[in-house]
Amino acid sequence: MSYPDSVRYLYALGNELKAGAKFGLERMQTLLAALGHPERGKRFVHIAGTNGKGSTSAIIASVLREAGCSTGLYTSPHLVSPVERIQINGSPVTEEEFAAAFEEVHAVAAEEDHPSYFETVTAMALLLFARRCDISVIEVGLGGRLDATNVITPELCVITPVSFDHEAFLGNTIEAIASEKAGILKPGVPAVIAPQWPAAEAVILKAASQVIPIPALEGLAVTAENSTFLSNGTRFLCPLAGRHQIENAQTAIAACRALGISDAVIAKGMAKTSWPGRLEIIQRQPAFILDGAHNPSGAAALAAHIREFYSQNPVWLVYGAMRDKAIEEVTAQLFPLADKLIVTAPNFPRALRPQAILDMHPHPNAVIAETLAQARSLAQAAPPNAAVFFTGSLFLVGEMKAVS
């Protein structure tokens, strides 16, 4: 099967949550047994959380590569192409490798109850990692306890900050959501737990066997594009923008130290980290900045970044969102910061109509762009010193990446 054919088949399985989410591990376990159990006998770091798990995963994988390990990285969602989800030694697998892995998984899948999109790609990743990687960093897709990735036995678990998102699937209290995230924790497996809300922390600590402490920092300096700090006498550069990334960097440092990696190697690996679509500057004068802030915590981090570094600039906001998100909470944090608002919709079935967004949260200087291409054209009219943030959905960010 060709790469385009494999992608079409995967999308047909259901890429939307309601269509494609099949919770429970039985189907995944049956599939992996038919593939010869590629999830067994390899080293894994398993990462759950609401915000920051992708950035933390990317830092850890970069450090592992710097340490000389052949390293797999499995993340979701992708921004432009599904191959981004499966990376080996810092590069996405090729389209040919992706298609071949799909064909191998599809050949043993039960046709009458085919694994979902996410289950299929997870099995593909485990198959490729088993053949080519010493250690792999696996990011949870949704929740943790019943997520398709929760078939591995990791040597380390990481839980990044837990907050509200996907309440329809994970529960509508922070305790319920934390319980689902804590479902990746295994007896005897140490865990790195990022700072949490007290209610979430109590649930997670109760489930953890051994907790690795988060390191303290000194000499912190933060700019609009990166941060530097000292820990145990070593200076670290975090190249990911945003003050919230400092917490992700601390979590990653604790994880890498638990894996036996020296601070010197951690510092070199962290400095080489790339994680697109998160406060990523793709153009200057006016600055075009991509940030997939799609839930209240992500919006709070973006709002804080705007206030700290762009309060003296004209701020333009290009916003589009999915129907199943907490749009009123997100827009309440972001829209008041915008001197100019362009509301649009990503080219995706779950996207909410721009007018419906404005009906929820009007703005005195708002315009509607029916397509992202139109929104981008309007944004080019921003003053040269303006900061134009494209946000609200990773689908919007991915669409921008595809044409940048």
Protein Blocks (a to p, Z undefined) as FASTA:
>chain_A
ZZklmmmmmmmnopafklmmcgdjklmmmmmmmnopamgoiacdddedjehklmmmmmmm
mmmmmnopacdddddddfkbmklmpcgehiacdfklmmmmmmmmmmmpcfklgccfklmm
mmmmmmmmmmmpfbdcdddfbhjlmgmklmcccfbdcddddddehklmnopcfklmmmmm
mmmpcghiacddddddfklmmmmmmmpmbdcdddddehiacdfkbccddeehiacddfbg
cjklmmmmmmmmmmmmmnopafklmmmmmmmpccehiapafbehiaddddfdfbfklmmm
mmmmmmmmmmmpccdddddddfkbcfklmmmmmmmmpmbdcddddddfklccfklmmmmm
gcfbbcddfbfklmmmmmmmpcfkbccddehiaklmmmmmmmZZ
